[in-house]
């Protein structure tokens, strides 16, 4: 028994809840469209923004969607996710990300980055957008430094957009006096919530249809149970739904019933 046999049994062309879903196939639920519009407004205004949410709610997918919609001739998205580092290693990562040769001196890398960012804006007319995932793991020194990186021409030019994406507890740190300057510079905060019952069902059915399903593969009771068991967390929905599909396949059932979902969540 393998995944190909299961896909063939249900008439699917691919695993519907894989993390490798192409960006253009991501389902734009109403809440996702709302968050994406706010993120695009942040980029248009060249500010500093924050995306907050529990693990698995789709924050990284939102970053992917945002990056894919930036006109390549006008914007340059740069993605960073290794955040449990010290200040010098952080600057080393940034330097490599911007195509610069890192050195061992923090001040030199800071200066080189600022000059390069200004050059991107003035000479190439390209605005860099720094997307920092797992931002809640950044230490306070780095968070304070990010504000300094966005200070150009005596704080009169927005040459770098920064999106800090992380767990909800990140917002608590902005109340610290050491991060007051950063907190005051944040123009947009996006809070990614769990999916509603309707959105959970829409997401599951859309993913199945995108992968070739021609008839409903989950009963209404099964869909409701997936939503309840996952609490509307996007990643958990996919994990439960995939496992329930496997249970139904093993049982040679034509549909995923509530009992298959129940068997998954009771493990």
C-alpha positions in Angstrom: 0.0 0.0 0.0 1.3 3.4 -0.9 0.1 7.0 -1.5 -0.3 6.4 -5.2 -2.8 3.6 -4.6 -4.8 5.8 -2.2 -4.8 8.7 -4.7 -6.0 6.4 -7.5 -8.7 4.9 -5.3 -10.2 8.4 -4.6 -9.5 9.7 -8.1 -7.0 12.3 -6.9 -4.0 13.6 -8.8 -1.9 14.7 -5.8 -2.0 14.7 -2.0 -4.5 17.5 -1.3 -3.0 18.8 2.0 0.7 18.7 1.3 2.9 21.6 2.3 4.2 21.7 -1.2 1.1 23.3 -2.7 2.1 25.8 -5.4 1.5 29.3 -4.4 -0.9 29.9 -7.3 -3.0 27.1 -6.0 -3.4 28.4 -2.5 -7.1 28.9 -1.7 -7.9 32.5 -1.0 -10.4 32.3 1.8 -12.1 35.6 2.8 -9.9 36.0 5.8 -6.8 35.3 3.8 -7.8 37.9 1.2 -8.3 40.5 4.0 -4.9 39.8 5.5 -3.2 39.8 2.1 -4.8 43.2 1.3 -3.4 44.6 4.6 0.0 43.2 3.8 0.0 44.7 0.3 -1.0 48.1 1.8 2.1 47.8 4.1 4.3 47.3 1.2 2.7 50.1 -0.8 3.4 52.5 2.1 6.9 51.1 2.7 6.5 50.6 6.5 7.2 48.2 9.2 4.5 45.6 9.9 3.8 42.6 12.1 2.0 39.4 11.3 0.9 37.5 14.4 -0.8 34.1 15.0 -0.6 30.7 16.5 1.6 28.1 14.9 0.0 26.5 11.9 -2.6 29.2 11.1 -1.0 30.1 7.7 1.3 33.0 8.5 4.1 31.6 6.2 1.5 31.0 3.4 0.6 34.7 3.7 4.2 35.6 3.3 4.4 33.4 0.2 1.3 35.0 -1.3 2.6 38.5 -0.6 6.0 37.7 -2.1 4.4 36.2 -5.2 2.3 39.3 -5.8 5.1 41.9 -5.7 6.0 43.2 -9.2 9.6 41.9 -9.7 10.7 45.1 -11.5 9.7 47.3 -8.5 10.1 45.1 -5.4 12.7 42.6 -4.2 11.3 40.2 -1.5 14.0 38.7 0.8 13.0 35.9 3.1 14.8 35.1 6.4 13.7 32.4 8.9 16.9 31.5 10.8 16.2 33.9 13.8 17.6 32.1 16.8 21.0 33.8 16.4 23.2 36.5 17.8 23.5 40.0 16.4 26.6 39.4 14.3 25.2 36.1 12.8 22.0 38.0 12.0 23.9 40.6 10.1 25.9 37.8 8.3 22.6 36.3 7.2 21.3 39.6 6.0 24.5 40.4 4.1 24.3 37.1 2.3 20.6 37.6 1.6 21.3 41.0 -0.1 24.2 39.4 -2.1 26.9 41.1 0.0 30.1 39.6 1.3 29.8 39.4 5.1 32.7 40.4 7.4 33.3 39.9 11.1 32.5 43.5 12.1 28.9 44.4 12.9 29.4 48.1 12.1 30.8 47.4 8.7 28.0 45.1 7.7 25.5 47.6 9.0 27.0 50.3 6.8 27.3 48.1 3.8 23.7 47.0 4.1 22.4 50.6 4.4 24.5 51.7 1.4 23.2 48.7 -0.7 19.6 49.4 0.2 19.9 53.0 -0.8 21.5 52.0 -4.0 18.7 49.5 -4.8 16.2 52.3 -4.4 18.0 55.2 -6.1 20.0 53.4 -8.9 17.9 50.3 -9.6 14.6 51.7 -8.5 13.8 48.5 -6.7 12.4 48.5 -3.2 13.5 45.7 -0.9 10.9 43.9 1.3 12.5 42.0 4.1 10.2 39.1 5.3 11.4 37.8 8.7 9.6 34.5 9.7 9.8 33.1 13.2 10.4 36.7 14.4 9.4 35.8 17.9 12.7 34.0 18.2 14.7 37.2 17.6 16.4 38.6 20.7 15.6 42.2 21.8 18.9 43.5 20.6 18.2 42.4 17.0 14.6 43.8 17.1 16.0 47.1 18.2 18.6 47.0 15.4 15.9 46.4 12.8 14.5 49.8 13.5 17.9 51.3 13.0 18.2 49.5 9.6 15.1 51.4 8.4 16.4 54.8 9.4 17.6 56.6 6.2 18.3 60.3 5.6 17.7 61.3 9.2 14.6 59.1 9.3 13.0 60.9 6.4 13.1 58.1 3.8 11.4 54.7 3.8 13.9 52.7 1.8 13.2 49.3 3.3 10.0 47.5 4.2 10.1 45.0 7.0 7.5 42.3 7.8 8.0 40.6 11.2 6.0 37.4 11.2 5.8 35.3 14.4 3.9 33.9 17.3 1.4 36.0 19.3 3.8 36.6 22.2 6.0 38.8 20.0 3.6 41.7 20.5 4.1 41.5 24.3 7.8 42.5 23.7 6.9 45.7 22.0 5.9 47.1 25.4 9.5 47.0 26.6 11.2 50.4 26.8 14.2 49.1 24.8 11.8 48.4 21.9 9.8 51.6 22.1 11.2 53.1 18.9 10.4 49.9 17.0 6.9 49.7 18.5 6.2 53.3 17.5 7.3 52.6 13.9 5.0 49.7 13.3 2.3 50.9 10.9 0.2 47.7 10.3 -0.4 44.7 12.6 -2.1 41.6 11.1 -3.5 38.9 13.4 -4.1 35.6 11.7 -6.9 33.8 13.4 -8.1 30.2 13.3 -10.5 29.4 10.5 -14.3 29.5 11.0 -16.4 26.4 10.5 -17.4 27.6 7.0 -13.8 28.4 6.0 -12.5 25.1 7.3 -15.0 23.2 5.1 -14.4 25.5 2.1 -10.6 24.9 2.5 -11.0 21.1 2.6 -13.4 20.9 -0.3 -11.4 23.3 -2.4 -8.1 21.4 -1.9 -9.8 18.1 -2.8 -11.4 19.6 -5.9 -8.0 21.1 -6.9 -6.5 17.6 -6.8 -9.2 16.0 -9.0 -12.0 15.0 -6.7 -15.3 15.0 -8.7 -17.6 14.0 -5.9 -17.6 15.0 -2.1 -15.0 12.7 -0.4 -15.9 13.9 3.2 -19.4 13.6 4.6 -20.8 16.7 6.3 -20.3 15.1 9.8 -16.7 14.3 8.9 -16.0 17.8 7.8 -17.5 19.2 11.0 -15.5 16.8 13.1 -12.3 17.8 11.4 -13.0 21.5 12.1 -13.8 20.8 15.7 -10.8 18.6 16.3 -8.4 21.0 14.6 -9.8 24.1 16.3 -9.6 25.7 12.8 -5.8 25.6 12.7 -4.9 25.3 9.0 -2.0 22.9 9.4 -3.9 20.6 11.8 -6.8 20.5 9.4 -4.5 19.1 6.7 -2.9 16.6 9.1 -6.2 15.2 10.3 -7.8 15.2 6.8 -4.8 13.4 5.3 -4.9 10.7 8.0 -8.7 10.4 7.7 -8.4 9.8 4.0 -5.9 7.0 4.7 -8.3 5.5 7.2 -11.1 5.5 4.7 -8.9 4.0 2.0 -7.8 1.1 4.3 -11.5 0.5 5.2 -12.3 0.6 1.4 -14.9 3.3 2.0 -16.0 5.5 -0.8 -16.2 8.5 1.5 -14.4 9.7 4.7 -17.0 9.2 7.5 -17.0 10.8 10.9 -15.8 7.4 12.3 -12.6 7.7 10.2 -11.9 11.1 11.6 -12.7 9.9 15.1 -10.2 7.1 14.7 -7.5 9.6 13.8 -8.1 12.0 16.7 -8.3 9.3 19.3 -4.9 7.9 18.5 
